[in-house]
Amino acid sequence: MSSEVDSAVVDECRRLAHTWAPVLQALGNPERLLITLWLAGTTSSVRDLERVTGLSQSLVSYHLRALREAGLVTATAQGRANRYELAHPDLDKLAQLVGGLDTRTLPAGTHGPETTPPATRSVLET
């Protein structure tokens, strides 16, 4: 291994870290990750997401705002309500990536597939 560091590679890593840190921070909350996984390949209203998460309308809206600010979710007005969807089709791959992780390699105390919410499980299996 060379002791020299390629400054162009370091600069690119810094740029990526700066770009992705807010996104990963938003996904670091289990409820936001659940909402993101649920929205893979579909749209939902706040009421739909209340049923999925078990959270109140105000908490769902709070988490949706954080996801919108991170650039993960967009809203489209439909009648008197908004429909939420992932901001980019490639984000659907997130559900496949997360669902395909081998939980046997997770640190002790983390949750495995047996604790995956049933609604998310069906999205991950598609």
Secondary structure, 3 states (H helix, E strand, C coil): CCCCCCHHHHHHHHHHHHHHHHHHHHHCCHHHHHHHHHCCCCCECHHHHHHHHCCCHHHHHHHHHHHHHCCCEEEEEECCEEEEEECCHHHHHHHHHHHHCCHHHCCCCCCCHHHCCHHHHHHHCC
